[in-house]
Amino acid sequence: MTEQLGPGDVARAAALLRQGALVGFPTETVYGLGGDATDGKAVAGIFAAKGRPHFNPLICHYPSAEAAFAGVRADDRARLVAKHFWPGPLTLVLPRLAACRVDLLAGAGLDTLAVRVPANPLALELLRQVGRPVAAPSANRSGAVSPTTAAHVLEGLSGRIAAVLDGGPCPVGVESTVLDLTGKGPVLLRPGGVPAEAIEALLGRLGRALPIAAAAATRSLRSPGMMLSHYAPGLPVRLGATEVAPDEALLAFGPALPGAAITWNLSAAGDLTEAASRLFAGLRWLDAEGGARGCARIAVMPVPESGLGAAIADRLERAAAPRG
């Protein structure tokens, strides 16, 4: 059962999030599906609850700009727009710091992170009480209309999440503007609650991202709600491994194949949620350790393509794609 919480139940919602559960909560834009961004299993649970077909990067929510900038490299541009538009419906994509606490899955394995400080007072109080970054895409099944009331959340996710915190209808009703500040010039990745003209008044002319269809085709997206190019290991990746050579690093699922130089098991028990939570960390570890030990490639055991397995398979296919 999904608990229905009111404004007086913020402490309960925060406790659930700290325990690794998923909670729908209001922002000024739409309701978000929150999970502890530092907990890989909670983040994987977000993808599972939404039926999200790809590991798109998620927006991480914070109670203040200081908290948001703790895990990313914020330049003068980022601090300027944050001063003007936070709290508010603006998401900034910034370079991720090595010491960032956010799980790699929340950022889709990238070296960047999408961060924002919402304006909803109930959301801010929830984030303060959680005391950790909260990853939160819109609280709806993938492909459905974004929810602007608690009732909308329950229509799609009742029984799939622990609770929804009812803060009334969302006043903005469209998702946040997403601004990429990782390059020399600022780039508008997604229009939203903060008009582009208001940002241009501070930063000058904004670049525009590829149209979503074109970006998806090239797999070059950098934004939540789009579908970005993901971390690709330096070692070649071999899929569908049923045996492994001594010079190969093994990404295992279930009982591991014998004979590999090194092994990272996504889930010895064959649990897809655990596997999703360990995917990006495993690829990075095998790439670094395998490279140091002279491994020729990363061999990947088959993963069932049901549920989150489809997203895992999609990511692995990208990792194994021919290098241009």
ABEGO torsion letter per residue (X at the ends): XBBBBBAAAAAAAAAAAAAGBBBBBBBAABBBBBBBAABAAAAAAAAAAAGBABBBBBBBBBABAAAAAAABBBBAAAAAAAAAAOBEBBBBBBBBBAABABBAAAAGGBABBBBBBBABAAAAAAAAAAGBBBBBBBBBBBGBBBBABAAAAAAAABGABABBBBAEBBAAGBBBBBBBAABABBBBABBBABBAAAAAAAAEBBBBBBBAAAAAAAGABABBGBGBBBBBBABBBBBGBABBBAABBBBBBEBBBBGBABBBBABAAGBAAAAAAAAAAAAAAAAAAAAAAGBABBBBBBBBABEAAAAAAAAAAAAABBBX
